[in-house]
Amino acid sequence: MAQNATVYKVELSVSDMDRHYYETHKLTVAKHPSETDERLMVRILAFALNAHEQLEMTRGLSTDDEPDIWRKSLSGELELWVALGLPSEKIVRQSCGKADKVIVYTYGGKTAEMWWEKIKNGTARFDNLYVSNLSEQETGDLGRLANRAMKLQINIQDGEVMVSVGDNIVYVTPAKWKDAGR
């Protein structure tokens, strides 16, 4: 018998001084049976880093043709495609053709570094692709914050991220591996 997704209720308060974005989002996040707490929290972090009134979590792991998070314009154009983990070069290439902006958040330590070394030359031509890496220690710490009913406060300033749940605080510094056009 197939396992069902676990539902997480998240009150996400984002204070992004870099983009001057200050909002609270009430999210209902379905955690796929094969998804770890670490990946779930990276998904919520990626949502916060790109927070916008039209940003949405998608079916993610259960589909190959959708990112983890996307933002569509009011007329339906795909403005932002956010993928987590280590997508194949083919998926990165297809994503760059579908969306105005594509962001990949990698994590997993040495495995992520090997993935990037393998595909970075093939992605050089994509001016709409951004790749950021999250350290294994930081994502592991984020995973330990996961709770089925969470009030998260995420503060972003000068590229530094502070994630707090109750009295627990995790600092995250995404490393830019590829900025658009580079």
ZIQUIVEN-V811140 format. One record per pair of residues at least 4 apart in sequence whose C-alpha atoms are under 8 Angstrom apart, sorted by the first residue. I is the first residue (numbers start at 0). GAP is how many residues later the second one is. D is the distance in whole Angstrom. If there is no record, write none. Layout:
I|GAP|D  I|GAP|D
This chain:
2|30|6  3|28|7  3|29|6  4|25|6  4|26|5  4|27|5  4|28|5  5|24|6  5|25|5  5|26|7  5|27|7  6|21|7  6|22|6  6|23|5  6|24|6  6|141|7  7|20|6  7|21|5  7|22|6  7|23|7  7|139|7  7|140|4  7|141|6  7|142|8  8|17|8  8|18|6  8|19|5  8|20|6  8|139|6  8|140|5  8|141|6  9|15|8  9|16|6  9|17|5  9|18|6  9|19|7  9|138|8  9|139|6  9|140|5  9|141|6  9|142|7  10|13|7  10|14|6  10|15|5  10|16|6  10|139|6  10|140|5  10|141|6  11|12|5  11|13|5  11|14|6  11|15|7  11|36|8  11|139|6  11|140|5  11|141|6  11|142|7  12|9|8  12|10|6  12|11|4  12|12|6  12|138|8  12|139|6  12|140|5  12|141|6  13|7|7  13|8|6  13|9|5  13|10|6  13|11|8  13|34|6  13|37|8  13|139|6  13|140|5  13|141|6  13|142|8  14|5|8  14|6|6  14|7|5  14|8|7  14|138|8  14|139|6  14|140|5  14|141|6  15|4|6  15|5|5  15|6|6  15|33|8  15|138|8  15|139|6  15|140|5  15|141|6  16|4|7  16|138|8  16|139|6  16|140|5  16|141|8  17|138|7  17|139|5  17|140|6  17|141|7  20|30|8  28|28|8  30|4|6  30|9|7  31|29|7  31|30|8  34|4|6  34|5|7  34|26|8  35|4|6  35|107|8  36|4|6  36|106|5  36|107|7  36|109|6  37|4|6  37|101|6  37|102|6  37|104|6  37|105|4  37|106|7  37|108|8  38|4|6  38|100|8  38|104|7  39|4|6  39|103|7  39|106|8  40|4|6  40|98|8  40|101|6  40|102|6  40|104|8  40|105|7  41|4|6  41|42|8  41|97|7  41|100|7  41|101|8  42|4|6  42|25|7  42|26|8  42|41|7  43|4|6  44|4|6  45|4|6  45|36|8  45|59|7  46|4|6  46|8|8  46|10|8  46|22|7  47|106|7  48|107|8  49|5|8  50|4|6  53|17|6  53|18|7  53|19|8  54|14|7  54|15|6  54|16|4  54|17|7  55|13|6  55|14|5  55|15|6  56|11|6  56|12|4  56|13|7  57|8|7  57|9|7  57|10|5  57|11|6  57|12|7  58|4|6  58|7|7  58|9|7  59|4|8  59|6|6  59|7|6  59|8|4  59|9|7  60|7|7  66|14|6  66|15|6  66|16|5  67|13|8  67|14|6  67|15|5  67|16|7  68|12|6  68|13|5  68|14|7  69|8|7  69|9|8  69|10|5  69|11|5  69|12|6  70|7|6  70|8|6  70|9|5  70|10|7  71|4|5  71|5|5  71|6|5  71|7|5  71|8|7  72|4|5  72|5|6  72|6|6  76|22|8  77|20|7  77|21|5  77|22|7  78|20|5  78|21|5  78|22|6  79|19|6  79|20|6  79|21|5  79|22|6  79|23|8  80|14|7  80|18|6  80|20|6  80|21|5  80|22|6  81|20|6  81|21|5  81|22|6  81|23|8  82|4|7  82|19|8  82|20|6  82|21|5  82|22|6  83|20|6  83|21|5  83|22|6  83|23|8  84|19|7  84|20|6  84|21|5  84|22|6  84|23|8  84|27|8  85|20|6  85|21|8  85|26|7  85|29|7  86|4|6  86|5|7  87|4|6  88|4|6  88|30|6  88|33|7  88|34|8  89|4|6  90|4|6  91|4|6  91|31|8  92|4|7  92|30|7  93|4|6  94|4|6  94|7|7  95|4|7  95|5|7  95|6|6  95|30|7  95|32|7  95|33|7  99|28|6  100|27|5  100|28|6  100|29|8  101|26|6  101|27|5  101|28|6  102|26|6  102|27|5  102|28|6  102|29|8  103|25|8  103|26|6  103|27|5  103|28|6  104|26|6  104|27|5  104|28|6  104|29|7  105|6|6  105|25|7  105|26|6  105|27|5  105|28|6  106|5|6  106|26|6  106|27|5  106|28|6  106|29|6  106|32|7  107|4|5  107|26|8  107|27|7  107|28|5  108|4|7  108|26|6  108|27|5  109|4|6  110|4|6  111|4|6  111|21|8  112|4|6  113|4|6  114|4|6  115|4|5  116|4|8  118|4|6  119|4|6  122|6|8  123|57|8  123|58|7  124|56|8  125|54|7  125|55|7  126|53|5  126|54|4  126|55|7  127|52|5  127|53|7  128|49|7  128|50|7  128|51|5  128|52|8  129|46|8  129|47|8  129|48|5  129|49|5  129|50|5  130|45|6  130|46|5  130|47|5  130|48|7  131|42|6  131|43|5  131|44|4  131|45|5  131|46|7  132|41|6  132|42|5  132|43|6  132|44|7  133|4|7  133|5|7  133|38|7  133|39|7  133|40|5  133|41|7  134|4|6  134|37|8  134|38|8  134|39|8  135|4|6  136|4|6  137|4|6  137|32|7  137|33|7  137|34|6  138|4|6  138|33|8  139|4|7  140|4|7  140|29|7  141|4|7  141|28|7  144|20|7  144|23|7  145|4|7  149|15|7  150|14|6  150|15|7  151|11|7  151|12|6  151|13|5  151|14|8  152|9|8  152|10|6  152|11|5  152|12|7  153|7|7  153|8|6  153|9|5  153|10|6  154|6|6  154|7|5  154|8|7  155|4|6  155|5|5  155|6|7  156|4|7  158|14|7  158|15|7  159|11|7  159|12|6  159|13|5  159|14|7  160|10|6  160|11|5  160|12|6  161|7|7  161|8|6  161|9|5  161|10|6  162|6|6  162|7|5  162|8|6  162|9|8  163|4|6  163|5|4  163|6|6  164|4|7  177|4|6
